[in-house]
Amino acid sequence: MQYKSIQALSLPLIFVVIYGSGFVGAKLGLLYSEPFVFLAMRFALAGVLLVAAAFLMDAVWPRRWGWLLLSGLLMQGVFSAGVFYALWLGMKPAVSALIIALQPLLVAVLAGPYLGEQVSRQRWVGLVIGVLGVALVVADGLAVEGITLTNLSWALVSLVGLAAGQLVQKKHCAQMNLFSGGAIQVLATLPLLLILGWMFETGDIVWHTDLALAVFWMGVGVSIGALSVLYIMLRNTQATQVASVFYGVPVVAALMAWPMFDEIPTLMDWLGFSIVAVGILVANSDLSQRLALYLKLFKRRYE
């Protein structure tokens, strides 16, 4: 019981920290590369490493790849392409973060008819609280300047891709091998990214150490590390419960931008951070109960 409680608390925290750091890595990498080229390098690196790991670990390769390809294409390719290109076209990160923060609500709406999941009133309340918290965190950047029909469309496409990909992953790919299945999913993004790069970009790259670090971290830390944790959570818990964890991503991104880009959180930011934390705990009743149990066990140990 104690192990399961610690795992239930630690996995969301690990995911949010690593995945949130990806937005900082993206901001660094996009200084030297166009978005689709950058993403292609990221997923190619992750794919090569996952294929190598699959053979080293003697992982079983699935006989049917259809749902794996679709899940990877949606959750990684469509999502990443949409959000990165919206930023490239001038959308402010705060606006993009708020749009993506609607993803848990979208998953909750679709989880019933697609997965047969029952979303409790408590979880709905938690999801709404989470949106309000994220809105406060990004409130300073919600000016309408920089929003166009084009970049808004790309951001909405990324929102739909992330939500739909998680639902497909939960229903059809939850038991996949993290190495072989993960390799298929990240490599599924490359044709899309190469086509988009050919259509919209020049292919210019400024080779720099920061670019190499950003590609490495996005490929290894985020595409392999964070997404593996996400897949484990989707395997063991409801899709709506996992989706609510995404509220913490812009919070972590904002905190990490503090030392790296000298973006100091305001009092409103800290209030938003607190509300997001409350929303996540309310939306995850099991998580909140296990957190209380973990704190109780910790207190007993050191009394």
C-alpha positions as CSV (number, residue, x, y, z in Angstrom):
1,M,0.0,0.0,0.0
2,Q,2.8,2.4,0.9
3,Y,4.6,1.7,-2.4
4,K,1.5,2.2,-4.4
5,S,0.8,5.5,-2.6
6,I,4.3,6.8,-3.2
7,Q,4.1,5.7,-6.9
8,A,0.7,7.5,-7.3
9,L,2.2,10.7,-6.1
10,S,5.7,10.5,-7.7
11,L,4.7,9.6,-11.3
12,P,2.6,12.7,-11.9
13,L,5.3,14.9,-10.3
14,I,8.0,13.3,-12.5
15,F,5.9,13.7,-15.6
16,V,5.0,17.3,-15.0
17,V,8.6,18.4,-14.2
18,I,10.1,16.7,-17.2
19,Y,7.3,17.6,-19.7
20,G,7.2,21.2,-18.4
21,S,10.9,21.5,-19.0
22,G,10.3,20.7,-22.6
23,F,8.7,24.1,-23.2
24,V,11.8,25.7,-21.9
25,G,13.9,23.5,-24.2
26,A,11.7,24.3,-27.1
27,K,12.1,28.1,-26.5
28,L,15.9,27.6,-26.5
29,G,15.9,25.4,-29.6
30,L,13.7,27.6,-31.7
31,L,16.2,30.3,-31.5
32,Y,18.4,28.4,-34.0
33,S,15.9,26.2,-36.0
34,E,12.5,26.3,-37.6
35,P,9.9,24.3,-35.7
36,F,9.3,21.3,-38.0
37,V,13.0,20.8,-38.6
38,F,13.6,21.0,-34.9
39,L,10.9,18.5,-34.1
40,A,12.1,16.1,-36.8
41,M,15.6,16.1,-35.2
42,R,14.0,15.5,-31.8
43,F,11.9,12.6,-32.8
44,A,14.5,11.0,-35.0
45,L,16.9,11.0,-32.1
46,A,14.3,9.5,-29.8
47,G,13.3,6.9,-32.4
48,V,16.9,5.7,-32.9
49,L,17.5,5.4,-29.2
50,L,14.2,3.5,-28.6
51,V,14.9,1.1,-31.4
52,A,18.3,0.4,-30.0
53,A,16.8,-0.1,-26.5
54,A,14.1,-2.4,-27.8
55,F,16.7,-4.7,-29.4
56,L,19.0,-4.5,-26.4
57,M,16.1,-5.4,-24.0
58,D,14.8,-8.0,-26.4
59,A,11.4,-6.3,-26.4
60,V,8.5,-7.9,-28.2
61,W,7.5,-6.0,-31.4
62,P,3.7,-5.8,-32.0
63,R,2.2,-7.6,-35.0
64,R,-0.2,-4.8,-35.7
65,W,1.0,-1.2,-35.7
66,G,-2.2,0.7,-36.8
67,W,-3.3,2.1,-33.4
68,L,0.3,2.7,-32.3
69,L,0.9,4.8,-35.4
70,L,-2.3,6.8,-35.0
71,S,-1.7,7.4,-31.3
72,G,1.9,8.6,-31.9
73,L,0.9,10.7,-34.9
74,L,-1.8,12.5,-32.9
75,M,-0.3,12.8,-29.4
76,Q,3.2,13.6,-30.5
77,G,3.2,14.7,-34.2
78,V,0.0,16.7,-34.5
79,F,0.3,18.1,-31.0
80,S,3.9,19.2,-31.2
81,A,3.6,20.5,-34.8
82,G,0.5,22.6,-33.9
83,V,1.8,24.2,-30.8
84,F,5.3,24.8,-32.0
85,Y,4.2,26.4,-35.3
86,A,1.6,28.5,-33.5
87,L,4.4,29.9,-31.4
88,W,6.6,30.4,-34.5
89,L,3.8,32.4,-36.1
90,G,3.7,34.8,-33.2
91,M,1.2,33.4,-30.7
92,K,2.3,34.3,-27.2
93,P,3.3,31.3,-25.0
94,A,0.7,32.3,-22.4
95,V,-2.2,32.1,-24.9
96,S,-0.9,28.8,-26.2
97,A,-0.7,27.4,-22.7
98,L,-4.2,28.4,-21.9
99,I,-5.6,26.8,-25.1
100,I,-3.7,23.6,-24.3
101,A,-5.0,23.8,-20.7
102,L,-8.5,23.0,-22.2
103,Q,-7.3,19.5,-23.0
104,P,-8.3,17.9,-19.7
105,L,-11.9,19.2,-20.2
106,L,-11.9,17.9,-23.8
107,V,-10.8,14.5,-22.6
108,A,-13.4,14.5,-19.9
109,V,-16.1,15.3,-22.4
110,L,-15.0,12.5,-24.8
111,A,-13.9,9.9,-22.3
112,G,-17.6,8.9,-21.6
113,P,-18.7,8.0,-25.1
114,Y,-15.3,6.7,-26.3
115,L,-13.9,4.9,-23.2
116,G,-17.0,4.5,-21.1
117,E,-15.4,6.4,-18.2
118,Q,-17.6,8.0,-15.6
119,V,-16.5,11.5,-14.7
120,S,-17.6,12.4,-11.2
121,R,-18.8,15.8,-10.1
122,Q,-15.8,16.2,-8.0
123,R,-13.5,15.6,-11.0
124,W,-15.4,18.1,-13.1
125,V,-15.0,20.7,-10.3
126,G,-11.2,19.9,-10.1
127,L,-10.9,20.3,-13.9
128,V,-12.6,23.7,-13.9
129,I,-10.4,24.8,-10.9
130,G,-7.3,23.8,-12.9
131,V,-8.3,25.9,-15.9
132,L,-8.9,28.9,-13.6
133,G,-5.5,28.4,-12.1
134,V,-3.7,28.2,-15.4
135,A,-5.6,31.3,-16.6
136,L,-4.2,33.2,-13.6
137,V,-0.7,32.0,-14.3
138,V,-0.8,33.2,-17.9
139,A,-3.0,36.2,-17.3
140,D,-0.2,38.7,-18.0
141,G,0.3,37.3,-21.4
142,L,-3.3,37.1,-22.6
143,A,-3.3,40.3,-24.6
144,V,-4.9,39.9,-28.0
145,E,-1.9,41.1,-29.9
146,G,-0.2,38.3,-31.9
147,I,-3.4,36.2,-32.3
148,T,-4.3,35.5,-35.8
149,L,-6.7,33.1,-37.4
150,T,-3.8,31.1,-38.7
151,N,-1.8,30.6,-35.5
152,L,-5.1,30.1,-33.5
153,S,-6.0,27.3,-35.9
154,W,-2.6,25.6,-35.4
155,A,-3.0,25.8,-31.6
156,L,-6.5,24.3,-31.8
157,V,-5.3,21.5,-34.0
158,S,-2.6,20.7,-31.4
159,L,-5.3,20.7,-28.6
160,V,-7.4,18.2,-30.5
161,G,-4.3,16.1,-31.4
162,L,-3.2,15.8,-27.8
163,A,-6.7,14.9,-26.4
164,A,-7.5,12.4,-29.2
165,G,-4.1,10.8,-29.0
166,Q,-4.5,10.2,-25.3
167,L,-7.9,8.6,-25.8
168,V,-6.5,6.3,-28.5
169,Q,-3.5,5.4,-26.3
170,K,-5.7,4.6,-23.4
171,K,-8.2,2.4,-25.4
172,H,-5.9,0.6,-27.8
173,C,-2.3,1.0,-26.8
174,A,-2.2,0.9,-23.0
175,Q,-0.4,-2.4,-22.8
176,M,2.3,-1.6,-25.4
177,N,6.0,-2.2,-24.7
178,L,7.5,1.1,-23.8
179,F,10.6,0.6,-26.1
180,S,9.2,-1.1,-29.2
181,G,5.8,0.7,-29.0
182,G,7.5,4.0,-28.2
183,A,9.8,3.6,-31.1
184,I,6.9,3.1,-33.5
185,Q,5.1,6.1,-32.2
186,V,7.9,8.6,-32.4
187,L,9.0,7.5,-35.8
188,A,5.4,7.8,-37.0
189,T,5.7,11.5,-36.6
190,L,8.6,11.9,-39.1
191,P,6.7,11.7,-42.4
192,L,4.3,14.4,-41.2
193,L,7.0,16.7,-40.0
194,L,9.1,16.3,-43.1
195,I,6.1,17.1,-45.3
196,L,5.2,20.2,-43.2
197,G,8.9,21.3,-43.2
198,W,9.0,21.0,-47.0
199,M,5.7,23.0,-47.4
200,F,6.3,25.8,-44.9
201,E,10.0,26.1,-44.0
202,T,13.3,26.9,-45.6
203,G,15.3,24.3,-43.8
204,D,17.8,26.8,-42.4
205,I,19.6,25.8,-39.2
206,V,22.1,27.7,-37.1
207,W,24.2,25.0,-35.6
208,H,24.9,25.9,-32.0
209,T,25.6,24.1,-28.7
210,D,22.3,25.3,-27.3
211,L,20.5,23.7,-30.2
212,A,22.2,20.4,-29.6
213,L,21.3,20.5,-25.9
214,A,17.7,21.4,-26.7
215,V,17.4,18.5,-29.3
216,F,19.0,16.1,-26.9
217,W,16.8,17.0,-23.9
218,M,13.6,17.1,-26.0
219,G,14.4,13.8,-27.6
220,V,15.7,11.9,-24.5
221,G,14.2,13.6,-21.6
222,V,10.7,14.5,-23.0
223,S,10.0,12.1,-25.9
224,I,11.4,9.1,-24.0
225,G,11.4,9.9,-20.3
226,A,8.2,12.0,-19.8
227,L,6.1,10.1,-22.4
228,S,7.1,6.7,-20.9
229,V,5.8,8.0,-17.5
230,L,2.6,9.2,-19.3
231,Y,2.1,5.8,-20.9
232,I,2.5,4.1,-17.5
233,M,-0.1,6.5,-16.0
234,L,-2.5,5.9,-18.8
235,R,-2.1,2.1,-18.3
236,N,-3.0,2.3,-14.7
237,T,-5.5,5.1,-14.2
238,Q,-8.4,6.8,-16.0
239,A,-7.8,9.0,-18.9
240,T,-9.5,12.0,-17.3
241,Q,-7.4,11.6,-14.2
242,V,-4.2,11.5,-16.2
243,A,-5.3,14.5,-18.3
244,S,-5.8,16.7,-15.3
245,V,-2.1,16.3,-14.5
246,F,-1.4,18.4,-17.6
247,Y,-2.5,21.5,-15.7
248,G,0.8,21.4,-13.9
249,V,2.8,21.6,-17.1
250,P,2.6,25.4,-17.7
251,V,3.2,26.0,-14.0
252,V,6.5,24.0,-14.2
253,A,7.4,25.8,-17.4
254,A,6.9,29.2,-15.8
255,L,9.0,28.2,-12.8
256,M,11.9,26.9,-15.0
257,A,11.8,30.0,-17.1
258,W,12.6,32.0,-14.0
259,P,16.3,31.1,-13.6
260,M,16.9,30.4,-17.4
261,F,15.3,33.5,-18.9
262,D,14.9,35.7,-15.8
263,E,11.1,35.6,-16.0
264,I,10.2,36.2,-12.4
265,P,6.8,34.9,-11.2
266,T,4.5,37.6,-9.9
267,L,2.1,37.3,-6.9
268,M,-0.7,36.5,-9.3
269,D,1.5,33.7,-10.7
270,W,2.0,32.2,-7.3
271,L,-1.8,32.4,-6.6
272,G,-2.4,30.6,-9.9
273,F,0.2,27.9,-9.0
274,S,-1.7,27.2,-5.8
275,I,-5.0,27.0,-7.5
276,V,-3.7,24.6,-10.1
277,A,-2.4,22.3,-7.4
278,V,-5.8,22.4,-5.7
279,G,-7.5,21.6,-9.0
280,I,-5.3,18.6,-9.7
281,L,-5.8,17.2,-6.2
282,V,-9.6,17.7,-6.4
283,A,-9.8,16.1,-9.8
284,N,-7.8,13.1,-8.6
285,S,-9.6,12.0,-5.5
286,D,-7.5,8.8,-5.3
287,L,-4.4,10.9,-5.6
288,S,-5.5,13.2,-2.8
289,Q,-6.4,10.2,-0.6
290,R,-3.0,8.6,-1.2
291,L,-1.2,11.9,-0.6
292,A,-2.9,12.1,2.8
293,L,-1.9,8.5,3.5
294,Y,1.7,9.2,2.4
295,L,1.9,12.2,4.7
296,K,0.5,10.2,7.5
297,L,3.1,7.4,7.0
298,F,5.9,10.0,6.7
299,K,4.7,11.7,10.0
300,R,4.7,8.3,11.8
301,R,8.1,7.5,10.6
302,Y,9.7,10.6,12.0
303,E,7.7,11.0,15.2
